[in-house]
């Protein structure tokens, strides 16, 4: 503390500034000259301080509003948002924020992850591949998209699509969506397409097989109709031939009866009669077959 002593109640003025002399007890042999600010200067300093206070209040209010907007956006988004802080020079990252969507996606409460290591909460994060991306973004500051991949550990499993970026304050943010249902739908759709394709192939094979069968049946039917037509024609011819053959056979027999036994013509007539009898048997067989059908 300074103890001030006015010397002889004397006040000097240098450039319109009052001058006082200060005496310090620990150094009694010295007198320090001190310039006292004017009322106007004090008033200006007060105004400057008031302005700085107002600026700070506005800044605090803006910061609070900005933080509230950030919280509102983060909490209302359908995407999971996780904020990490690097520890051990980037060998690990701890959770400092975790929104409601992330709780739902990863089936875990915010209070159970805040302040904990990402390696502890998600033990398969390195095998998943995103841990190296988080560390790289933390080092370089360059945002990266971690493409759709499946995360799986003993607790949860699901498809995730991640975007990683670094905040000016140094924290790393992961914004991710749960694509598990979409992947399931895609798999189901692919399975349906596979079954439909298999069904269409089987149907095509069956149609081709049935077509061949129908073609064979058609050929058989045509052949049967052709044979039937031939049979009818043969029956008609047989009927037309039977009467002439009967007449020829009858006349040959009558001629044989009139020719002597030693006549060579009788032998010729025997051959004719034998052939006529063969033809009669063939004609009779054709007629019987046609009548039986």
C-alpha positions in Angstrom: 0.0 0.0 0.0 1.1 3.5 -0.7 0.8 6.2 1.9 0.3 9.5 0.3 1.5 12.7 1.8 0.8 16.1 0.6 3.9 18.2 0.8 3.1 21.8 2.1 -0.4 21.4 0.6 1.3 22.4 -2.7 -0.3 21.2 -6.0 1.7 21.7 -9.2 0.1 21.5 -12.7 1.9 19.9 -15.7 -0.1 20.0 -18.9 -3.3 20.6 -16.9 -2.7 17.4 -14.9 -2.6 17.8 -11.1 0.5 16.3 -9.5 0.8 14.6 -6.1 3.7 13.3 -4.2 3.6 9.8 -2.8 5.7 8.7 0.1 6.5 5.0 0.6 7.1 3.9 4.2 9.5 1.2 3.3 11.6 3.8 1.4 11.4 6.9 3.6 14.2 8.6 1.9 12.3 8.8 -1.5 9.4 10.8 -2.6 7.5 9.7 -5.8 5.7 12.1 -8.0 2.4 10.8 -9.2 0.0 12.3 -11.9 -3.6 12.2 -10.9 -6.2 11.7 -13.8 -8.7 14.4 -14.4 -12.4 14.0 -13.9 -13.0 13.9 -17.7 -10.5 11.1 -18.1 -12.1 9.1 -15.3 -15.5 9.6 -16.8 -14.2 8.4 -20.2 -12.6 5.3 -18.5 -15.9 4.6 -16.8 -17.7 4.8 -20.2 -15.1 2.6 -21.8 -15.6 0.0 -19.0 -19.3 0.2 -19.3 -19.1 -0.4 -23.0 -16.8 -3.3 -22.5 -19.2 -4.8 -20.0 -22.1 -4.3 -22.4 -20.1 -5.9 -25.2 -19.3 -8.8 -22.9 -23.0 -9.2 -22.0 -24.0 -9.1 -25.7 -21.3 -11.6 -26.5 -22.4 -13.9 -23.7 -26.0 -13.6 -24.8 -25.1 -14.4 -28.4 -22.9 -17.3 -27.3 -25.8 -18.6 -25.1 -28.2 -18.2 -28.0 -25.8 -19.9 -30.4 -25.3 -22.8 -28.0 -29.0 -23.1 -27.5 -29.5 -23.2 -31.3 -26.7 -25.8 -31.6 -28.3 -27.9 -28.9 -31.7 -27.6 -30.5 -30.4 -28.7 -33.9 -28.3 -31.5 -32.6 -31.1 -32.9 -30.4 -33.8 -32.7 -33.1 -31.8 -34.2 -36.0 -32.6 -37.7 -36.9 -28.8 -38.4 -37.4 -26.6 -39.5 -34.5 -24.1 -36.9 -33.4 -21.1 -37.8 -31.2 -18.4 -35.3 -30.2 -15.0 -36.6 -29.1 -12.0 -35.1 -27.4 -8.5 -36.5 -28.1 -6.5 -37.9 -25.2 -3.1 -39.5 -25.0 -2.0 -37.6 -28.1 -4.7 -39.1 -30.3 -4.3 -42.7 -29.1 -7.8 -42.6 -27.7 -10.9 -40.3 -27.8 -13.4 -39.7 -25.1 -17.1 -38.7 -25.5 -18.0 -35.2 -24.6 -21.4 -35.1 -26.2 -23.9 -37.6 -27.5 -27.4 -36.6 -28.8 -30.8 -38.4 -28.5 -30.7 -39.8 -32.0 -27.3 -41.5 -31.2 -28.8 -42.9 -28.0 -31.6 -44.5 -30.1 -29.3 -45.7 -32.9 -26.7 -47.3 -30.6 -29.1 -48.4 -27.8 -27.2 -46.7 -25.1 -27.8 -43.7 -22.8 -25.9 -40.5 -23.0 -24.9 -40.7 -19.3 -23.3 -44.1 -20.0 -20.9 -42.7 -22.6 -20.0 -39.1 -21.6 -16.4 -39.0 -20.4 -15.7 -42.6 -21.5 -13.3 -43.9 -24.1 -14.7 -44.7 -27.5 -12.7 -47.9 -27.4 -14.5 -48.9 -24.2 -18.1 -48.0 -25.4 -17.6 -49.4 -28.9 -14.9 -52.1 -28.6 -15.0 -53.1 -32.3 -14.5 -49.5 -33.5 -10.9 -50.2 -34.8 -12.1 -53.3 -36.7 -14.9 -51.2 -38.0 -12.3 -48.8 -39.5 -13.7 -45.5 -38.3 -11.1 -45.0 -35.4 -8.3 -44.3 -37.9 -10.6 -41.9 -39.7 -11.3 -40.0 -36.5 -7.6 -39.8 -35.6 -6.7 -38.7 -39.1 -9.4 -35.9 -39.1 -8.2 -34.8 -35.7 -4.6 -34.5 -37.0 -5.3 -32.9 -40.4 -8.6 -31.1 -39.9 -9.8 -32.3 -43.2 -13.4 -33.7 -43.1 -13.9 -37.2 -44.3 -16.8 -39.4 -45.3 -16.7 -42.9 -43.9 -18.8 -45.0 -46.4 -21.6 -47.3 -45.5 -20.2 -50.2 -43.4 -21.5 -52.6 -40.8 -20.5 -52.3 -37.2 -20.8 -55.3 -35.0 -19.8 -56.2 -31.4 -21.2 -58.3 -28.7 -23.8 -55.7 -27.8 -25.1 -54.2 -31.1 -24.8 -54.6 -34.8 -25.9 -52.3 -37.6 -25.1 -50.5 -40.8 -23.7 -46.9 -40.4 -22.9 -44.1 -42.7 -20.5 -41.6 -41.1 -19.3 -38.1 -41.8 -16.4 -36.9 -39.6 -15.1 -33.3 -39.2 -13.1 -31.2 -36.7 -14.3 -28.2 -34.7 -12.2 -25.0 -34.4 -12.0 -25.9 -30.7 -10.2 -29.1 -31.5 -13.0 -31.6 -30.9 -13.9 -34.2 -33.5 -17.6 -34.6 -34.5 -19.1 -37.8 -36.1 -22.5 -37.4 -37.7 -23.9 -40.7 -38.7 -27.2 -42.4 -39.9 -28.5 -45.8 -39.2 -29.0 -47.6 -42.5 -29.8 -51.0 -41.1 -33.4 -51.0 -42.1 -32.6 -49.8 -45.6 -30.0 -52.5 -46.0 -32.5 -55.1 -44.7 -35.0 -53.8 -47.3 -32.4 -53.9 -50.0 -31.5 -57.5 -49.0 -35.2 -58.5 -48.9 -35.7 -56.8 -52.3 -32.6 -58.6 -53.8 -33.9 -61.9 -52.4 -37.3 -61.2 -53.9 -35.7 -60.4 -57.2 -33.6 -63.6 -57.0 -36.7 -65.7 -56.2 -38.7 -64.0 -59.0 -35.8 -64.6 -61.5 -35.6 -68.2 -60.4 -39.4 -68.6 -60.7 -39.3 -67.0 -64.2 -36.5 -69.4 -65.2 -38.4 -72.4 -63.9 -41.6 -71.2 -65.6 -39.7 -70.7 -68.9 -38.2 -74.2 -68.6 -41.7 -75.6 -67.9 -43.2 -73.7 -70.8 -40.5 -75.0 -73.1 -40.9 -78.5 -71.9 -44.7 -78.3 -72.3 -44.2 -76.8 -75.7 -42.1 -79.7 -76.8 -44.7 -82.1 -75.4 -47.4 -80.3 -77.3 -45.3 -80.4 -80.4 -44.8 -84.1 -80.0 -48.5 -84.7 -79.3 -49.3 -82.6 -82.4 -47.0 -84.7 -84.5 -48.5 -87.8 -83.1 -52.0 -86.5 -83.7 -51.1 -85.6 -87.2 -49.6 -89.0 -87.8 -52.6 -90.7 -86.3 -54.9 -88.6 -88.5 -52.7 -89.5 -91.5 -52.8 -93.2 -90.6 -56.6 -93.0 -90.0 -57.0 -91.4 -93.4 -54.8 -94.1 -94.9 -56.8 -96.7 -93.1 -60.1 -95.4 -94.4 -58.6 -95.2 -97.9 -57.3 -98.7 -97.6 -60.6 -100.0 -96.3 -62.4 -98.3 -99.2 -59.9 -99.8 -101.7 -60.2 -103.2 -100.0 -64.0 -103.1 -100.3 -63.6 -102.1 -104.0 -61.1 -104.8 -104.7 -62.9 -107.7 -102.8 -65.7 -108.1 -105.4 -63.4 -108.1 -108.5 -61.1 -110.6 -106.8 -64.1 -112.8 -105.9 -65.2 -112.7 -109.6 -61.7 -113.4 -110.9 -61.3 -116.3 -108.4 -64.7 -117.7 -109.5 -64.0 -117.6 -113.2 -60.5 -119.2 -112.7 -62.1 -122.1 -110.8 -64.6 -122.6 -113.6 -61.9 -122.6 -116.2 -59.9 -125.1 -114.2 -63.0 -127.4 -114.2 -63.2 -127.3 -118.0 -59.5 -127.9 -118.8 -58.1 -131.4 -118.8 -55.6 -132.3 -116.0 -52.7 -132.8 -118.5 -53.2 -129.3 -120.1 -50.4 -126.9 -119.3 -52.9 -124.0 -119.0 -54.4 -125.7 -115.9 -51.1 -125.1 -114.1 -51.1 -121.4 -115.1 -54.7 -121.1 -113.8 -53.6 -122.6 -110.5 -50.9 -119.9 -110.1 -53.5 -117.2 -110.9 -55.9 -118.7 -108.4 -53.2 -118.9 -105.7 -52.3 -115.2 -106.1 -56.0 -114.2 -106.1 -56.5 -116.1 -102.8 -53.5 -114.2 -101.3 -55.0 -110.9 -102.4 -58.4 -111.9 -100.9 -56.8 -112.7 -97.6 -55.0 -109.3 -97.5 -58.2 -107.5 -98.4 -60.1 -109.4 -95.7 -57.4 -108.6 -93.1 -57.5 -104.8 -94.0 -61.3 -104.8 -93.7 -61.2 -106.6 -90.3 -58.6 -104.2 -88.9 -60.6 -101.1 -90.0 -63.8 -102.5 -88.6 -62.2 -103.3 -85.2 -61.0 -99.7 -84.9 
